[in-house]
Amino acid sequence: MYYLAFVYDYPGGFGFVAPDVEGFTAHVETDDFSAAVSEARKVLAAHLTALLDAGGQLPRARSIKDLVAQPDLRPDFEEAITTVMLPALVSSGRTKRVNISLDENTIQLIDQAARERGLTRSAYVAEAAREFV
């Protein structure tokens, strides 16, 4: 599931607001748009996880067509510099063992990157996969 987020230009960074996710905003201080989107994805994941942990449910994600048709969102579409789709990346809490085949060099690169970040191989691969979704 993906949520549309309005992106606003702020001095020194970007702001993100997803109208379908009550209470979600992310303010990222960087001039690198890709890095800002990546950080907004993490903030959204944490926000949704907190919502689920509190006994809530994931909000319904409306289509872009439905959002554009909302008169109260017209100013947001006009003021935002762009929109992005942010994925609802929340852990189900269950882990599943899987086997994958990779060349030895790739495994060494994964292990080195995981060590540098203080992660296990599995945690690093999961984090990297979420980054590319």
Buried (B, 14 or more C-beta within 10 A) or exposed (E): BBBBBBBBEEEEBBBBBBBBBEEBBBBBEEEEBEEBBBBBBBBBBBBBBEBBEEEEEBBEBBEEEEBEEEEEBEEBEEEBEEBBEBBBBBEEEEEEEEEEEEEEEEEEEBEEBBEEEEBEEEEBBBBEEBEEE
